């Protein structure tokens, strides 16, 4: 809660104003029982007043009340509601803004172990639940407490003994709240996690709907979803049962107290110790006293849900960054492109076998290096270390003679352009997807990048040209078209170091021709790393590095490796056959 208050702190003045307005809003209705007592005892049953005097007094007091409730109270109600929602919305904006910053700093290792739907659930659903802490916890609870205190003060002035009877159930109420709400917080958190599991499963299945349809898995997936949905239902019903018990006990407590007051007050009236108007006002004040207590029960439930959601939000915030800048990290402005793998080893998990073992390789500026080998050998892992998607477990990677960990991560990645097998396009226009390479580029630069990537012609044939929406993950485009837009993005970025990871492996021959031509243009005068399974596409490389079981097995030009008649030649011959 203290951490959440850090987000609330910038709006403390607005909260104070809102609470003050709320005091006026809740304070005005406290006048009604006093007005009723005055009308009964000092007007209706007043002795020595004529009928016209009584009517005149009644009109005066009621005119004042109508003015207060019709003219003064509505704008007070409006501004209390408006400012409460405004503050809560601003706090939620700040939290989500920080969470998105946090999301962008988390490592790829984190995302490989988490469902996207669960992350979205925490950022959207759980953050939304914390809104109630601002509205309820920081405002409504204090206003209800204020109402209770003022009501007790007024009741004490009216009759101290009746007031003691009225508050006699407070200790039982407090014990009930303490007993029930500890477990309710736990049940709320469990329910939220079950909902996140449903959302994560649903997100995956919606993305993979083509697989479900093609394998006729509808019935199986219905069963799988029903299991998770059923788990959430069980957790929700557990929460509902305990919540219902809470309300049953607490509301019983708050309902008994007025019965005691009615009994004692009636006894006082019969004995002449209390007037009828005062008794009526006292009973009405019981409603003013215990209605806020009942609201506090609802508020406690709401706050319990909000705090459970806070737990999940800050649990997410506390996820550690695998990749961070050193304290004195410097900016890499424009790399020359000399790269050295200095006895690099890497483990995904300490208890697992190493993905890379003692890899040593020096790459000159402007050189093209191709990594080949069987799947799982460590090729993609090796190139993922260059932009620090992961950090080496031992050894070093140097760029221009400097350990890459001494560079600021953002400046390092700004010098590297990547074209992957499955490039992500966002559900925006073609132009906006190309602009990802340089958001400040002009339209002319975007078109020039598209032409260099052999993408301009097909883009102009799209329904709205560069403004055509590509759909989620570029679903409206073919594989070759997506790759060319990804290459145009890198042309626009214009980095000195390039990484091509299986950039053409899943394409038809015609698309491969266009893309291979664009890649060769892009790689000119740049340090380039290529990961490829199709060996015919990398015969032009300055050096080819064969990686087996995380180690360099062979290295040389295509001709040298063919003459050596080792593993590379066997792979090449198999592919040619």
Residue pairs with C-beta under 8 A, 6 or more apart in sequence:
1 133
1 307
1 310
3 310
3 314
4 130
4 133
4 310
4 314
7 91
7 94
7 95
8 15
8 87
8 91
8 134
8 138
10 94
11 87
11 90
11 91
14 83
14 86
14 87
15 87
15 138
15 139
17 83
18 80
18 83
18 84
18 87
18 139
19 139
19 142
19 143
21 76
21 79
21 80
21 83
22 80
22 84
22 139
22 140
22 142
22 143
23 143
23 146
24 76
25 73
25 76
25 77
25 80
25 143
26 143
26 144
26 146
26 147
27 146
27 147
27 150
28 68
28 69
28 72
28 73
28 76
29 288
30 147
30 150
30 151
30 154
30 288
31 65
31 68
32 65
32 284
33 154
33 280
33 281
33 282
33 284
33 285
33 288
34 154
34 281
35 61
35 65
36 277
36 280
36 281
36 284
37 275
37 277
37 278
37 280
37 281
38 61
38 277
39 58
39 61
39 277
40 275
40 276
40 277
40 280
41 275
41 276
41 277
41 278
42 57
42 277
43 49
43 54
43 57
43 58
43 61
44 54
45 276
45 277
46 54
49 57
84 134
84 135
84 139
85 135
87 134
88 131
88 134
88 135
89 131
91 130
91 131
91 134
92 127
92 128
92 130
92 131
95 127
95 130
95 313
96 123
96 127
98 317
99 122
99 123
99 127
99 313
99 316
99 317
100 123
102 316
102 317
102 319
103 119
103 123
105 321
105 323
106 319
106 321
106 322
107 321
107 322
107 323
107 389
107 390
108 384
108 389
108 390
109 322
109 348
109 390
110 319
110 322
115 197
115 200
115 201
115 203
115 204
116 200
116 203
116 204
117 196
117 199
117 200
117 201
117 202
117 203
117 204
118 196
118 197
118 199
118 200
119 316
120 199
120 203
121 192
121 195
121 196
121 199
121 200
122 196
122 312
122 313
122 316
123 316
125 192
125 195
125 196
125 199
125 309
126 192
126 309
126 310
126 312
126 313
127 309
127 313
129 192
129 305
129 306
129 308
129 309
130 306
130 309
130 310
130 313
131 306
132 302
132 303
132 305
132 306
133 303
133 306
133 307
133 310
136 299
136 302
136 303
136 306
137 299
137 303
137 306
140 295
140 299
141 296
141 299
141 303
144 292
144 293
144 295
144 296
144 299
145 292
147 288
147 292
148 289
148 292
148 293
151 285
151 288
151 289
152 163
152 166
152 167
152 289
154 285
155 162
155 163
155 166
155 282
155 285
155 289
156 163
158 278
158 281
158 282
158 285
159 265
159 268
159 274
159 278
159 282
161 264
162 261
162 264
162 265
162 268
162 274
162 282
165 260
165 261
165 264
166 257
166 260
166 261
166 282
166 285
166 286
166 289
167 257
167 289
168 257
168 260
169 253
169 254
169 256
169 257
169 260
172 253
173 250
173 253
173 254
173 293
176 246
176 249
176 250
176 253
177 250
177 296
177 297
177 300
180 242
180 245
180 246
180 249
180 250
181 246
181 300
181 301
181 304
183 242
184 239
184 242
184 243
184 246
184 301
184 304
185 304
185 307
185 308
186 308
187 235
187 238
187 239
187 242
188 239
188 304
188 305
188 308
188 309
189 308
189 311
189 312
190 235
190 238
190 239
191 232
191 235
191 236
191 238
191 239
192 308
192 309
192 312
193 312
194 228
194 231
194 232
194 234
194 235
194 236
195 232
196 312
197 228
197 231
197 232
198 225
198 228
198 229
198 232
201 224
201 225
201 228
202 225
205 212
205 221
205 225
211 217
212 218
212 221
243 301
246 297
246 301
247 297
250 294
250 297
251 294
251 297
254 290
254 293
254 294
254 297
257 286
257 290
258 283
258 286
258 287
258 290
261 282
261 283
261 286
262 283
265 274
265 279
265 282
265 283
266 279
268 274
268 279
269 275
269 276
269 279
274 282
322 390
322 391
323 388
323 389
323 390
323 391
323 409
324 409
325 408
325 409
326 405
326 406
328 406
329 405
329 406
329 407
329 408
329 409
330 406
330 407
330 408
331 407
331 408
331 411
332 399
332 407
332 408
332 411
332 412
332 414
332 415
333 411
334 415
334 496
335 399
335 400
335 415
335 496
335 497
336 365
336 400
336 496
337 365
337 366
337 399
337 400
337 496
337 497
337 526
337 527
338 363
338 364
338 365
338 398
338 399
338 400
338 401
338 527
339 362
339 363
339 386
339 397
339 398
339 399
339 497
339 527
340 361
340 362
340 363
340 396
340 397
340 398
340 401
341 359
341 360
341 361
341 362
341 382
341 395
341 397
342 360
342 395
342 396
342 397
342 398
343 358
343 359
343 360
343 394
343 395
343 396
344 356
344 358
344 359
344 360
344 382
344 385
344 392
344 394
344 395
344 396
344 397
345 354
345 356
345 357
345 358
345 359
345 392
345 393
345 394
345 395
346 354
346 355
346 356
346 381
346 385
346 390
346 392
346 393
346 550
347 353
347 354
347 355
347 393
348 355
348 390
354 393
354 550
355 378
355 381
355 550
356 378
356 381
356 382
356 385
356 550
356 551
357 549
357 550
357 551
358 395
358 551
359 378
359 382
359 395
359 547
359 550
359 551
359 552
360 552
361 369
361 545
361 552
361 555
363 369
363 527
363 529
364 527
365 527
366 525
366 526
366 527
367 527
367 528
367 542
367 543
368 523
368 527
368 528
368 530
368 540
368 541
368 542
368 543
369 528
369 529
369 530
369 541
369 542
369 543
369 544
369 545
370 529
370 530
370 531
370 532
370 538
370 541
370 543
370 544
370 545
371 379
371 382
371 383
371 529
371 530
371 531
371 532
371 545
371 547
372 379
372 531
372 532
372 533
372 535
372 538
372 544
372 545
372 546
372 547
372 568
372 571
373 379
373 546
373 547
373 548
373 553
373 571
374 548
375 533
377 547
377 548
377 549
377 550
378 547
378 549
378 550
378 551
379 531
379 547
380 501
380 502
380 531
381 390
381 550
382 547
383 499
383 501
383 529
383 531
384 390
385 391
385 392
385 397
386 397
386 404
386 416
386 497
386 499
386 529
387 412
387 413
387 416
387 418
387 499
388 404
388 405
388 409
388 412
388 413
391 405
396 403
396 404
396 405
397 403
397 404
398 404
399 407
399 412
399 415
399 497
404 412
414 495
415 495
415 496
415 497
416 495
416 497
416 498
416 499
417 437
417 490
417 493
417 494
417 495
417 497
417 498
417 499
417 522
418 490
418 498
418 499
418 500
418 501
419 483
419 486
419 487
419 490
419 498
419 499
419 500
419 501
419 503
419 519
420 486
420 501
420 502
420 503
421 501
421 502
421 503
421 505
421 506
422 506
423 474
423 482
423 483
423 485
423 486
424 473
424 474
425 433
425 470
425 473
425 474
425 477
425 482
425 485
425 486
426 432
426 433
426 436
426 470
427 469
427 470
427 471
427 472
427 473
428 469
428 470
429 464
429 466
429 467
429 468
429 469
429 470
430 459
430 462
430 465
430 466
430 467
430 468
430 470
430 485
431 443
431 446
431 466
431 467
433 470
433 474
433 485
433 489
434 446
434 449
434 450
434 466
434 485
434 488
434 489
434 492
435 441
435 446
435 492
436 489
437 449
437 488
437 489
437 490
437 491
437 492
437 493
438 445
438 492
438 493
438 494
441 449
441 492
443 466
445 492
446 466
446 488
446 492
447 456
447 466
448 491
449 488
449 489
449 491
449 492
450 456
450 459
450 466
450 484
450 485
450 488
452 488
452 491
452 518
452 521
452 522
453 484
453 485
453 487
453 488
453 491
453 518
453 522
454 484
454 514
454 515
454 517
454 518
455 481
455 484
455 485
455 487
455 488
455 518
458 481
458 484
459 465
459 466
459 468
459 485
462 468
468 476
469 476
470 476
470 477
470 482
470 485
471 477
474 481
474 482
474 485
477 485
478 511
479 506
479 507
479 511
480 507
480 508
480 510
480 511
480 512
480 514
480 515
481 511
483 503
483 504
483 507
483 511
483 515
484 514
484 515
484 518
487 503
487 515
487 518
487 519
487 522
490 498
490 522
491 522
495 526
496 526
496 527
497 526
497 527
497 528
497 529
498 522
498 523
498 526
498 527
498 528
498 529
499 528
499 529
499 531
500 519
500 523
500 528
500 529
500 530
500 531
500 532
501 531
502 531
502 532
502 533
503 515
503 519
503 530
504 511
504 512
504 515
504 516
504 519
504 532
504 534
504 537
505 532
505 533
505 534
507 515
512 537
516 537
520 540
530 537
530 538
530 541
532 538
534 575
535 568
535 571
535 572
535 575
536 575
536 576
538 544
538 558
539 558
540 558
541 557
541 558
542 557
543 555
543 556
543 557
544 554
544 555
544 556
544 557
544 558
544 561
544 568
545 552
545 554
545 555
546 552
546 553
546 554
546 555
546 561
546 566
546 567
546 568
546 571
547 553
548 567
553 566
553 567
554 561
554 564
554 566
554 567
554 568
555 561
556 564
561 568
561 569
562 568
562 569
562 572
